[in-house]
Amino acid sequence: MRYVAVDGPVSRIEPGGDELLVELTRRYLPPHRVDAFLDYARSELGGQVVIAMTPQHWLSADLGEA
């Protein structure tokens, strides 16, 4: 299990769209999981937003195998 948290000043918040959802899903998931996650995200997760910020502090952890 891994995670990262970041904070800093936000420069803008705007609606996310399906094109961005598809792009990020394809970037971070293996190809065989993309379609199932997109179906789930579209039906269960509701609206998405894009938050643009200037990172100032980072906290990350790798807790090994989940």
Contact map, one row per residue, 1 for C-alpha under 8 A:
111000000000000000000000000000000000000000000000000000000000011111
111100000000000000000000000000000000000000000000000000000001111100
111110000000000000000000000000000000000000000000000000000001110000
011111000000000000000000000000000000000000000000000000000111100000
001111100000000000000000000000000000000000000000000000000111000000
000111110000000000000000000000000000000000000000000000111110000000
000011111000000000000000000000000000000000000000000001111100000000
000001111100000000000000000000000000000000000000000011111000000000
000000111110000000000000000000000000000000000000000011110000000000
000000011111100000000000000000000000000000000000001111000000000000
000000001111100000000000000000000000000000000000001111000000000000
000000000111110000000000000000000000000000000000001110000000000000
000000000111111000000000000000000000000000000000111100000000000000
000000000001111100000000000000000000000000000000111000000000000000
000000000000111110000000000000000000000000000011110000000000000000
000000000000011111011000000000000000000000000011110000000000000000
000000000000001111111000000000000000000000000001000000000000000000
000000000000000111111100000000000000000000000000000000000000000000
000000000000000011111110000000000000000000000000000000000000000000
000000000000000111111111000000000000000000000000000000000000000000
000000000000000111111111100000000000010000000000000000000000000000
000000000000000001111111110000000000010000000000000000000000000000
000000000000000000111111111000000000000000000000000000000000000000
000000000000000000011111111100000000000000000000000000000000000000
000000000000000000001111111110000100110000000000000000000000000000
000000000000000000000111111111100100000000000000000000000000000000
000000000000000000000011111110000000000000000000000000000000000000
000000000000000000000001111111000000000000000000000000000000000000
000000000000000000000000111111101100000000000000000000000000000000
000000000000000000000000010111111100000000000000000000000000000000
000000000000000000000000010011111100000000000000000000000000000000
000000000000000000000000000001111110000000000000000000000000000000
000000000000000000000000000011111111100000000000000000000000000000
000000000000000000000000110011111111110000000000000000000000000000
000000000000000000000000000000011111111000000000000000000000000000
000000000000000000000000000000001111111100000000000000000000000000
000000000000000000000000100000001111111110000000000000000000000000
000000000000000000001100100000000111111111000000000000000000000000
000000000000000000000000000000000011111111100000000000000000000000
000000000000000000000000000000000001111111111000000000000000000000
000000000000000000000000000000000000111111111100000000000000000000
000000000000000000000000000000000000011111111100000000000000000000
000000000000000000000000000000000000001111111100000000000000000000
000000000000000000000000000000000000000111111100000000000000000000
000000000000000000000000000000000000000111111111000000000000000000
000000000000000000000000000000000000000011111111000000000000000000
000000000000001100000000000000000000000000001111100000000000000000
000000000000001110000000000000000000000000001111110000000000000000
000000000000111100000000000000000000000000000011111000000000000000
000000000000111100000000000000000000000000000001111100000000000000
000000000111110000000000000000000000000000000000111110000000000000
000000000111100000000000000000000000000000000000011111000000000000
000000011111000000000000000000000000000000000000001111100000000000
000000111110000000000000000000000000000000000000000111110000000000
000001111000000000000000000000000000000000000000000011111100000000
000001111000000000000000000000000000000000000000000001111100000000
000001110000000000000000000000000000000000000000000000111110000000
000111100000000000000000000000000000000000000000000000111111000000
000111000000000000000000000000000000000000000000000000001111100000
011110000000000000000000000000000000000000000000000000000111110000
011100000000000000000000000000000000000000000000000000000011111000
111000000000000000000000000000000000000000000000000000000001111100
110000000000000000000000000000000000000000000000000000000000111111
110000000000000000000000000000000000000000000000000000000000011111
100000000000000000000000000000000000000000000000000000000000001111
100000000000000000000000000000000000000000000000000000000000001111
